[in-house]
Amino acid sequence: MSIEIRHAEAEVNGVRLHYAAAGAGPLVMFVHGFPEFWYEWRHQLADFGRDHLAVAPDMRGYNLSSRPADLSAYAVPTLVEDIRALAEHLGHRRFTLVAHDWGGAVAWAFAIAHPAYLEKLVIINAPHPGVFARELKENPAQQKASSYMVMFRSPQAEQILSANNYAALVGAVLGQGLKTGAFTEEDKKAYIDAWSQPGALTGGLNYYRAARIGPPAEGEKEATSLATTFPSLNVKVPTLVIWGEKDMALLTGNLEGLDKYVPNLTVKRIADGTHWVIHEKPEIVNGYIREFIAGQ
């Protein structure tokens, strides 16, 4: 039986958020990263929509959601509030939050700020702010792997990433998957359509710019860190971290010492998964999430 994916909009926290939804029941919210949109979670909506209300928003700045012009509108506490307000709009004060990449950064922050809202937290290839701060400061391999963030924060980023019909983004996100069958040409068109929404590429890049995340640019003294945003970095929510170990941008050092911040932690490593493991191994990812949600 195929699950129908519905589309709707919510006016929350001063913006309009478009979201895709499937099914009914307990809420599981899926939050995408850069440079994706709700479509990242199409396989999860189809699966979890069988017995949950599965919801995947376009985060502010992306695709069909509002794209505020002011850089301050992309501060992490504001992004956290978007998620809280959308959950309440949907009628839920307790839910499971699943997130990847930048969505994961926001989800870590959400769990730190609003633990009472979360039944469980699932993070996929997104570093905890405290661990990432350490890795950026002490690990030369992670410093090198994160060097792209300097370009993403630059004024030239839009021009570089949109050149030749978004060739750099197509190559990064879909390149390998188009060869293996994880992505189709129809998927590629959907991504290019989303990136082509007026201002959408800037909206996504503004997450990096507002947080000033990543290694220092030339002339800056040290790496900036989301870790300084929070009074505490402890996560009191049962947490599953799924990690594709072949991630070239976020290295496995981001798993070391994580239990210091997250006492109730389960880690599932996928040895042959990359940063895009959600697309490469949807059945495995979904299985891990289901097992975690079902556990006590």
N, C-alpha and C positions, 0 to 999 in steps of 0.2 A: 504494500500500500504506500503510495507516494504521499508525502506530507506537503500540504499547501503552505507556501511562504507568503505572508501578508505584509503589506507596507503601510506605514502610518507616520504621522509627525506629532511631536509633543512640543509645546511651548513651555520650556523650563529654564530656570536660572538665567533669564534674559536672552535666551537664544531659541531657535527652532531646531530640534534634533529629529532627523529622519531615522527611522529604524525598521528593520525587518524582524518579523516574529513568526513563530510556528507553535502550534499546539496550545495546551492549557495545563494548569497545575502549578506546582512550585516553580518560582522564577529562577532561571539560570541566565545570567547576563554575560554576553561574550563581547569583549572589548578589543578592537583591532589596534595595530600599531602603524608605523610609517613604512611604506607609503600605501597602505591598504585601505579598505573601507568595509562596510558590513559584509561584503561578498566573501571576505576571507573565511567566514564561518559557515558557508553554505552547507558543507557536509555535516557540521555540528547541528545546525538548525534542523536538517532532515532527520538526524538521529534522535536528538534530545526532544524534538517536538512531538515524539511519540508518547511521552509521559511527563513532560514539563512544559511550562511556558518558556520557550527559548527565544531570547531577544538579542539582536545584534545591532546596535546603533552605528550610524555614521557619527564619529566624534566631531565636535565643533571644528570648523575649518575644512572638513573633508566632504567630498562628493555632494550630497543633496542637503546637508545640514548648513546652518548659518556659518558664515565666514567673517567674523568680526575683523575690522581693519587694525584695531589697536593691539599692539604686541602684548600689552598687559592682560588682555583677555585670554591669553593662553597660559597663564601661570598655573602651576600644578594644583594649588588649592581650589582654583576655579574649575578645573577639569574634574577634580574629585566631587565637587558640588553638583556638576552635571549628572554624574552617575547616581548620586543619592536622590536628586530631584526626579530623575527619570524613573527610578525604582518606585518612588512614592506615587508618581503620576500613574504608574501601572498597578498601583494598589498593594505594593509589597514593602514591608518594613524589615523583612528577613529574606535573604536570597543567597545563592551561590554565585560568585564572581569568577569568571574565567577570562584570562587576558594574556596577550602576547606583545612583545616588543614595547613600544611606547605605551600601549594599553596596559602592559604589565607594570611599567613605572607608575602609572596612575593608580593601578590596582593595589600595589604595595602601599602607596600613600593613603588610599581609601581604607585599607585594613588597619593602618596605624591610627588614622583619624576617627574611624567609625566602626570599631570591632563589633558593636552590638547589632549592626545591620547584617552581618555576614554569618551564614551557616558555615560556609567553607570558602576557601580561596584556592584557585588553581592558577599557577603562573607558568607560562611557556616561554622559555628563552628570553627572560627579562630579569636583569640583575636587581637584587635588593640594594637600596640606595647606600647603605652603610658598607656593604661588601664591594660595590662598584667604586665607591670613593677610595677604598683601600687599594683596589686593583689599579685604578688610574694613577694613584700616587706611587705605588711600589712595584708594579709589574710592567716592565718595558714592552712585553709582548702585547698586553692589553692596551697600552698607550698607542702602540703602532696600529693595532687593529681598530682603534677608535678614531684614528686620524681623519677619517671621512667626515666626522662631526664638525670639524673646523670648516670644511667646505660647505656643509649644510647650513652653518650659521652665517656664511658670507653673503653679500649682496648678489654675487654671481650664481648662486645655487640654482635659481629657477632656470636661468638660461642654459646652464650646463645639463641639468636633468631633463629639460624638455626638448633638447636638440634632437634632430632626426626622429621625430615622432616618439619622443620619450625613450630612445634607445637604451640609455643607461639604466633606467628603471625597469624596462622590459627585461634587459639582460640580468639585472640583479635579482629580481623577484621571480620571473617566469622562465628565465633562460634554460636552466637545467630541466625544469619541469616540462617545458615544451618538448624536450628531447625524449624524456622518459614516459610521457603521457599523463603526468600529474596535472598538466594544464592543456587546454585545447585552444584553438584559434578563437573560439567564441569567448573563452575566459580572457584572452589577451585583449580582445575588443572591449570587454567590460571594464578592464583596468584602464585602458587608454581613455575610454569615455569618462571615467571617474576623474582621472588626472586632468582631463581637458575642461572640466567645469571651471568657469571663470574664478580665479583666485584660490582654487583648491590646492594647488601645489604650494603656494605661499602659506596657506592655512596649516598644512602639515609641517612645513619647515619652521613655522613660527613656534612649534613646540620646542625645538632645539634652541632657537634664538631667545625665547622668553626665559628658559631655564639656564641658558648659557652652559649647557651640558657638554662634557667631553674634555679632551686635552686642551691646554692653552694655545691660542693662536699666537702668531709672531708678535712679540711685544707684551704679551700677557705673562704674569708671574707664575701662575700655577693653574692646575685643572680646577674647573668649577664643579660643584657637587650638589645634588639634590639633598644630600644627607644633612646639610645645614638648615634645611627648610623645616625640620621637625624637632619638637622638644624631646621626643623619644623615637627610637628606631625599632622598638620591639613590636612584634606582631603576635597578638594573643589569639589568633584565629587558626583552627586546623588548616594546614596549608600543604598542598601538593605542588611540587615543582617538577615539570617535565622539561628535559633539556636534550636537544639534538646536539650531540658532542662534536659534530663537524661544523658548528657555527664558526664562521671566519671573523665575525664582528664582535661577538660576545663569547669569550673563551671560558673553558670549564673551571678556571680559577674562581669564577663567580659563584661556584658551589661550595668552595672551601670556607669553613667558618660560618656558614649560613645559619647553622643551628644555634649559634650564639644569640641571634636576633629572633629566631623562629623556633621556640621549644617544641611545638607540636608539628613536626615537619616530616613529610614523606618526599623522597626524591626518586624519580624514575628517569634514568639515562637511556637515550636511544642512540646507540653507537654510530649508526650510519645515517642519522638525521642531521640536517643542516639547520640554519636559522629558520628555514621555511618548512619545518617538520610537520606542521599542521596540514600542509598540502601534500607532502610526500607520504605521510603515514597516517591518514585520517582514522583508519580503523583502530590502529594501536593507540593513538592519542585518545580517541573516544572511549576505548576500553579502559584505559587508565583512569579517565575522569569518572566514568560510571562506577568503577570499583571503589574509587575514593568517596564519591557521593553516598554510595550504599553502605560504606563502613561506618562504624560508630566512633 
